[in-house]
Amino acid sequence: MVKETQKTTFEQNMEAMTKLSPREMEAKVAELTKMCICGGCPTYSGTGEKRLLFCATGKSKIIKKEKGCLCPGCPVQKKLALRWDYYCLKGSGKEQAGI
């Protein structure tokens, strides 16, 4: 029998984040923002959008058209065990998961 390795799921990550203090949450968002690659995405480029980290903060009010998505290769996506794409257009991981 093959032993499965324990993997942290998106839902487990979200539950853990609800337990953070406001100061810890601010530090976590800053850490994730440094890892975020939204700024180099074809869908983001040239839109005038200034925000990043749509996977955590929700969709953009400025970005309106899919032009390619870098989300599947983003270190934030991997760190949080996210499994969606086009967060800038479709909403945060929590929104897309329905939680």
C-alpha positions in Angstrom: 0.0 0.0 0.0 1.3 3.5 -1.0 1.2 6.0 1.8 -0.3 9.3 0.7 1.5 12.5 1.6 -0.5 15.1 3.6 -1.3 18.1 1.3 -2.7 21.3 2.6 -5.9 22.1 0.8 -7.2 25.5 -0.2 -10.0 25.1 2.3 -7.5 24.4 5.1 -5.5 27.4 4.1 -8.6 29.6 4.2 -9.6 28.3 7.6 -6.1 28.9 9.0 -6.2 32.5 7.6 -9.5 33.2 9.5 -7.5 32.6 12.7 -4.9 35.3 12.0 -4.9 38.6 13.9 -5.4 41.8 11.8 -1.6 42.4 12.1 -0.8 38.8 11.0 -3.3 39.1 8.1 -1.6 42.3 7.0 1.8 40.6 7.0 0.4 37.6 5.1 -1.1 39.8 2.4 2.2 41.7 2.1 4.0 38.4 1.8 1.7 37.1 -0.9 1.7 40.4 -2.8 5.5 40.2 -3.1 5.0 36.7 -4.7 2.1 37.8 -7.0 2.7 37.8 -10.8 -0.5 39.6 -11.9 1.5 42.6 -13.1 3.1 40.5 -15.9 -0.2 38.9 -17.0 -1.5 39.6 -20.6 -5.0 40.2 -19.2 -3.6 42.8 -16.6 -1.2 44.6 -18.9 -2.3 47.8 -20.4 -5.6 48.1 -18.4 -4.5 50.8 -16.0 -5.3 48.5 -13.1 -3.0 49.1 -10.1 -4.2 46.3 -7.7 -2.7 42.9 -7.4 -3.5 39.6 -5.6 -7.0 39.2 -7.1 -7.0 35.6 -6.0 -7.3 36.9 -2.4 -8.9 40.4 -2.9 -11.5 39.7 -5.6 -12.1 40.7 -9.1 -11.1 43.9 -10.8 -13.5 46.7 -11.6 -11.2 47.7 -14.5 -10.2 44.5 -16.2 -12.9 43.3 -18.6 -11.4 41.0 -21.2 -9.5 37.6 -21.1 -6.2 37.9 -22.9 -4.3 35.0 -21.3 -3.8 33.9 -17.7 -0.7 33.4 -15.7 -2.5 32.2 -12.6 -1.8 28.5 -13.0 2.0 29.2 -12.8 1.8 31.8 -9.9 3.6 31.0 -6.7 0.6 32.4 -4.7 -1.7 29.9 -6.4 0.7 27.1 -5.4 1.2 28.4 -1.8 -2.6 28.7 -1.1 -3.5 25.5 -3.1 -5.7 27.5 -5.3 -7.3 25.7 -8.3 -9.0 28.3 -10.5 -7.9 31.0 -12.9 -8.7 34.5 -14.1 -9.3 35.8 -10.5 -9.2 39.3 -11.9 -12.3 38.6 -13.9 -14.0 35.8 -11.9 -13.3 36.7 -8.3 -11.2 35.5 -5.4 -10.5 31.8 -4.6 -13.2 32.0 -1.9 -15.7 33.5 -4.3 -15.0 30.8 -6.9 -15.2 28.1 -4.3 -18.5 29.4 -3.1 -17.3 30.1 0.5 
